[in-house]
Amino acid sequence: MQQRLARGEAAALGELYDRFAALVHSQAYRVLGDEEAADQVTREVFGYIWENPDAYDPKQGSMRSWVARLTNSQAVHRLRQSEAAALTEGDGGTTEELEQKVRRAAVAARADYIVTSMPAPLRDALELAYFQRRDYRQTAADLGVTEDEARRRLRLGLQLLSTANPRALEDFSPPDYGRTL
């Protein structure tokens, strides 16, 4: 895909868009809480990918993870800009309120990034447990794995998600996280 993008194949961008547009838009919306702003971030992310196909490094993770990281970075950057503008105009609250809002959005973005980046078996187990209210026995049966394996997947998935809390954000910064496009 990266090679096709580097050659300027518009079809490759279309395929990438079809595969990841829903992910990008939902993550942007979760951070920004605004449909129009999420649409704009979606366009910006895919525009960046089109203009910079060599920015993706497969050694750093999957393309899905890279796209999620770009989205989170751009959405948080846009939120900071819009909140700073509101603060300047006098209707955005205090600087402390702005930072709290940005921090909450960054945590939500980080949680989305973690979920989209985790291996499918962990993600599937968490989705069954959380969205379908399955316990580990039911999750094991639905996934066709042992109960011990279901517990292991759920535990590991939850451990990964726990790193999205504010304290973990201060201590953890993946390469280029927070870099604007």
Secondary structure by P-SEA (a helix, b strand, c coil): caaaaaaccaaaaaaaaaacaaaaaaaaaaacccaaaaaaaaaaaaaaaaacccccccccccaaaaaaaaaaaaaaaaaaaaaaaaaaacccccaaaaaaaaaaaaaaaaaaaaaaaccaaaaaaaaaaccccccaaaaaaaacccaaaaaaaaaaaaaaaacccaaaaaacccccccccc
